[in-house]
Amino acid sequence: MKKLLITLLLASSPVLAAPPFTPEQEVRIRELIRETLVENPKILAEAADAYDKQAQKEQGAVIAQVIEQNKAALFEDESSPRLGSKQAKVTLVNFTDYNCVYCKQFDPELEKLVKNYPDVAVVIKPLPYRSETSLTAARQALMFWREKPAQFWALHQRLMAKKGYHDEASIKAAEKKVGLSFIEPDRRSTETINSNLQLAQHLGVSGTPATLIGEQMVSGAIPYEQLEALVKVQLEQVK
């Protein structure tokens, strides 16, 4: 960490950008920087904090632009499962994978959130990153969302409840448990998944779960209390 910050300080210093110093002068300058950081360790924390804030600001600007250009695909796509009301004041977008252990941990927290906050909805965007059966499960879920939405959530919960990775047999078993039968994938489900992959790429998503809350992309299975706090901020903003 210190080495990185010293390097950044040296690289960004207007003094060092001037005509070259002698090797002895460069050594002394590095020593002075090191001594300053040792004597004032708070500088390291302040520099790291400032860097994080700047990075978040830049990421927020990119995300805001992506949202503006893809509002319909993110929030209004009828092919994407929605938990909660279409009239919700705040809508989250959750990128998930039916073979992702952290997605399986996080999914109940999203359901709890919508149950506790009627003005909040969650759009589910299957993102089959993990394996071939991630794709199979995503296609099945998307097709049943369109064809039999009343049974979709029961299937979704069954698929999420499976410990470990799915195989075709476990997907069929989950469908059978909720009174559904395996169907061959159609073009529309494939198009929806391709759209999800493109949206995820534009938003900088590299893994699941990833949840869009306002103009912030939240990675990982965060605790319910943290999720709730982030959503409360959004609800305050739309009052």
PyMOL commands that set and color helices and strands:
alter all, ss='L'
color gray80, all
select helices_A, chain A and resi 2-12+23-39+42-69+71-76+101-116+132-147+149-161+168-177+187-203+224-237
alter helices_A, ss='H'
color red, helices_A
select strands_A, chain A and resi 82-83+90-96+120-126+210-213+216-219
alter strands_A, ss='S'
color yellow, strands_A
deselect
rebuild
show_as cartoon
